[in-house]
Amino acid sequence: MLYHIYEAQRSLMEPFADFALAASKLFSNPPLSHAPMAQRMSAGYDLLYRLGKDYEKPAFGIQSVDVDGVGVAIHERVEVDKPFCELRRFKRFSDDPATLVKLKAQPVVLIVAPLSGHYATLLRDTVRTMLKDHKVYITDWKNARLVPLSDGEFHLDDYVNYVQDFIRYLQGKYGNCHVMSVCQPTVPVLAAVSLMASRGETTPLTMTMMGGPIDARKSPTAVNNLATQRSFEWFENNVIYRVPESFPGAGRRVYPGFLQYTGFVAMNPDRHANSHYDYFKDLIKGDDASAEAHRKFYDEYNAVLDMDADYYLETIKTVFQDFNLVHGTWDVRSPEGKIERVRPQDITTTALFTVEGELDDISGSGQTEAAHDLCSGIVRKEQRHLEAKGAGHYGIFSGRRWREVVYPQVRAFILEHQPARQAEPLAIPAANEAPAAPRRRAARKA
């Protein structure tokens, strides 16, 4: 019933949010903008609008990137569409022959985004930065309330199987790839690569694991403590609800996004309250740059998706309560129904790079680094670890520290393990053939 009550409240609040937006614009434009206290009234209504509005899934919005001073156009498209996830590609186009040769020779990277509340667009800065030196694909997880019941269930095992399918797809297309996992997916990605190794399949060239709960027993955070202090039944009885009839996924059991958002805010309520008050003051002062930065952050932060209940509950039990991965007791069911044991020690041909933030309050110190002990089959010289000084959880994949400290080392690690290959030759016009006019030349792609 809670989900239905929330939706009724949201529908009731929607016209008031629209009214607040209209009132804000009314007081910010003549003639009312000249009235006393008009700026404060406009700022107040604007804040009310943002506190009451519904936040939809943001767009990646990456139109171009700069590659060594040359502008490269980006076309975003879906390469593989599964019931609960899309494999999204950011295809790069350039008219510059030298740039095109460089792009075609660059490594292929699969970024596995977290399915833990926020959309994959939370990794926008990660993707934008990686695109300068890599062919980039990302897992774009779907909102479970939009997935009809007819599309079946989604379990943690399915997550692991999805990752394997995406790796195989890229291997079939390019020969092999590199895998980067951020936060939550470090565990299922390690399981996916382990299972592929145990079967004798080709595994990715590298695994880069960033801020994830490989061993959640180490340096437990508030997130870890909640999972250990509450029973499995408590989570099932208190945070799982059925999707209301107004959505395509009506009847599906989910962990609703609005409950997840409540938990996010509850971790740092004072910080969010101060941020909103600062936004109000910036509007009054006319500090448009700071106000826009606030909007961009909260447009992303406030947009949350519903997670399928089976997947969420199994993650709680497997990763945060029973610690099956580190105990060597995790069994995964394949799409064919076969039960397979996850054995990270079977990985031998994939290099491993782990990244942690010194101030990470989501995945504590040592939780990600624990992957090295599990992957005992990887020779020591093919293993690397980085602790980013002064970086929190988000700082290791977004912002200045990601771009200036973490990314250069990730790029170097991937390049070090990228097999040398000859770039595809460009078509050169014959001596008696006039080249196409620049104005009409189609952009080439990489």
Secondary structure in CASP SS format (residue, H / E / C, confidence):
PFRMAT SS
TARGET T0000
AUTHOR 0000-0000-0000
METHOD secondary structure of the structure
MODEL  1
M C 1.00
L H 1.00
Y H 1.00
H H 1.00
I H 1.00
Y H 1.00
E H 1.00
A H 1.00
Q H 1.00
R H 1.00
S H 1.00
L H 1.00
M H 1.00
E H 1.00
P H 1.00
F H 1.00
A H 1.00
D H 1.00
F H 1.00
A H 1.00
L H 1.00
A H 1.00
A H 1.00
S H 1.00
K H 1.00
L H 1.00
F H 1.00
S C 1.00
N C 1.00
P C 1.00
P C 1.00
L H 1.00
S H 1.00
H H 1.00
A C 1.00
P C 1.00
M C 1.00
A H 1.00
Q H 1.00
R H 1.00
M H 1.00
S H 1.00
A H 1.00
G H 1.00
Y H 1.00
D H 1.00
L H 1.00
L H 1.00
Y H 1.00
R H 1.00
L H 1.00
G H 1.00
K C 1.00
D C 1.00
Y C 1.00
E C 1.00
K C 1.00
P C 1.00
A C 1.00
F C 1.00
G C 1.00
I C 1.00
Q C 1.00
S E 1.00
V E 1.00
D E 1.00
V E 1.00
D C 1.00
G C 1.00
V E 1.00
G E 1.00
V E 1.00
A E 1.00
I E 1.00
H E 1.00
E E 1.00
R E 1.00
V E 1.00
E E 1.00
V E 1.00
D E 1.00
K E 1.00
P C 1.00
F C 1.00
C E 1.00
E E 1.00
L E 1.00
R E 1.00
R E 1.00
F E 1.00
K E 1.00
R E 1.00
F E 1.00
S E 1.00
D C 1.00
D C 1.00
P H 1.00
A H 1.00
T H 1.00
L H 1.00
V H 1.00
K H 1.00
L H 1.00
K H 1.00
A C 1.00
Q C 1.00
P C 1.00
V E 1.00
V E 1.00
L E 1.00
I E 1.00
V E 1.00
A C 1.00
P C 1.00
L C 1.00
S C 1.00
G C 1.00
H E 1.00
Y C 1.00
A H 1.00
T H 1.00
L H 1.00
L H 1.00
R H 1.00
D H 1.00
T H 1.00
V H 1.00
R H 1.00
T H 1.00
M H 1.00
L C 1.00
K C 1.00
D C 1.00
H C 1.00
K E 1.00
V E 1.00
Y E 1.00
I E 1.00
T E 1.00
D E 1.00
W E 1.00
K C 1.00
N C 1.00
A H 1.00
R H 1.00
L H 1.00
V C 1.00
P C 1.00
L H 1.00
S H 1.00
D H 1.00
G C 1.00
E C 1.00
F C 1.00
H C 1.00
L H 1.00
D H 1.00
D H 1.00
Y H 1.00
V H 1.00
N H 1.00
Y H 1.00
V H 1.00
Q H 1.00
D H 1.00
F H 1.00
I H 1.00
R H 1.00
Y H 1.00
L H 1.00
Q H 1.00
G H 1.00
K H 1.00
Y H 1.00
G C 1.00
N C 1.00
C C 1.00
H E 1.00
V E 1.00
M E 1.00
S E 1.00
V E 1.00
C C 1.00
Q C 1.00
P C 1.00
T H 1.00
V H 1.00
P H 1.00
V H 1.00
L H 1.00
A H 1.00
A H 1.00
V H 1.00
S H 1.00
L H 1.00
M H 1.00
A H 1.00
S H 1.00
R H 1.00
G C 1.00
E C 1.00
T C 1.00
T C 1.00
P C 1.00
L C 1.00
T E 1.00
M E 1.00
T E 1.00
M E 1.00
M E 1.00
G C 1.00
G C 1.00
P C 1.00
I C 1.00
D C 1.00
A C 1.00
R C 1.00
K C 1.00
S C 1.00
P C 1.00
T C 1.00
A H 1.00
V H 1.00
N H 1.00
N H 1.00
L H 1.00
A H 1.00
T H 1.00
Q H 1.00
R C 1.00
S C 1.00
F H 1.00
E H 1.00
W H 1.00
F H 1.00
E H 1.00
N H 1.00
N H 1.00
V C 1.00
I C 1.00
Y E 1.00
R E 1.00
V C 1.00
P C 1.00
E C 1.00
S C 1.00
F C 1.00
P C 1.00
G C 1.00
A C 1.00
G C 1.00
R C 1.00
R E 1.00
V E 1.00
Y E 1.00
P C 1.00
G H 1.00
F H 1.00
L H 1.00
Q H 1.00
Y H 1.00
T H 1.00
G H 1.00
F H 1.00
V H 1.00
A H 1.00
M H 1.00
N C 1.00
P H 1.00
D H 1.00
R H 1.00
H H 1.00
A H 1.00
N H 1.00
S H 1.00
H H 1.00
Y H 1.00
D H 1.00
Y H 1.00
F H 1.00
K H 1.00
D H 1.00
L H 1.00
I H 1.00
K H 1.00
G C 1.00
D C 1.00
D H 1.00
A H 1.00
S H 1.00
A H 1.00
E H 1.00
A H 1.00
H H 1.00
R H 1.00
K H 1.00
F H 1.00
Y H 1.00
D H 1.00
E H 1.00
Y H 1.00
N C 1.00
A C 1.00
V E 1.00
L C 1.00
D C 1.00
M E 1.00
D E 1.00
A H 1.00
D H 1.00
Y H 1.00
Y H 1.00
L H 1.00
E H 1.00
T H 1.00
I H 1.00
K H 1.00
T H 1.00
V H 1.00
F H 1.00
Q H 1.00
D C 1.00
F C 1.00
N H 1.00
L H 1.00
V H 1.00
H H 1.00
G C 1.00
T C 1.00
W C 1.00
D E 1.00
V E 1.00
R E 1.00
S C 1.00
P C 1.00
E C 1.00
G C 1.00
K C 1.00
I E 1.00
E E 1.00
R E 1.00
V C 1.00
R C 1.00
P H 1.00
Q H 1.00
D H 1.00
I C 1.00
T C 1.00
T C 1.00
T C 1.00
A E 1.00
L E 1.00
F E 1.00
T E 1.00
V E 1.00
E E 1.00
G E 1.00
E C 1.00
L C 1.00
D C 1.00
D C 1.00
I C 1.00
S C 1.00
G C 1.00
S C 1.00
G C 1.00
Q C 1.00
T C 1.00
E C 1.00
A C 1.00
A H 1.00
H H 1.00
D H 1.00
L H 1.00
C C 1.00
S C 1.00
G C 1.00
I C 1.00
V C 1.00
R H 1.00
K H 1.00
E H 1.00
Q E 1.00
R E 1.00
H E 1.00
L E 1.00
E E 1.00
A E 1.00
K C 1.00
G C 1.00
A C 1.00
G C 1.00
H C 1.00
Y H 1.00
G H 1.00
I H 1.00
F C 1.00
S C 1.00
G C 1.00
R H 1.00
R H 1.00
W H 1.00
R H 1.00
E H 1.00
V H 1.00
V H 1.00
Y H 1.00
P H 1.00
Q H 1.00
V H 1.00
R H 1.00
A H 1.00
F H 1.00
I H 1.00
L H 1.00
E H 1.00
H C 1.00
Q C 1.00
P C 1.00
A C 1.00
R C 1.00
Q C 1.00
A C 1.00
E C 1.00
P C 1.00
L C 1.00
A C 1.00
I C 1.00
P C 1.00
A C 1.00
A C 1.00
N C 1.00
E C 1.00
A C 1.00
P C 1.00
A C 1.00
A C 1.00
P H 1.00
R H 1.00
R H 1.00
R C 1.00
A C 1.00
A C 1.00
R E 1.00
K E 1.00
A C 1.00
END
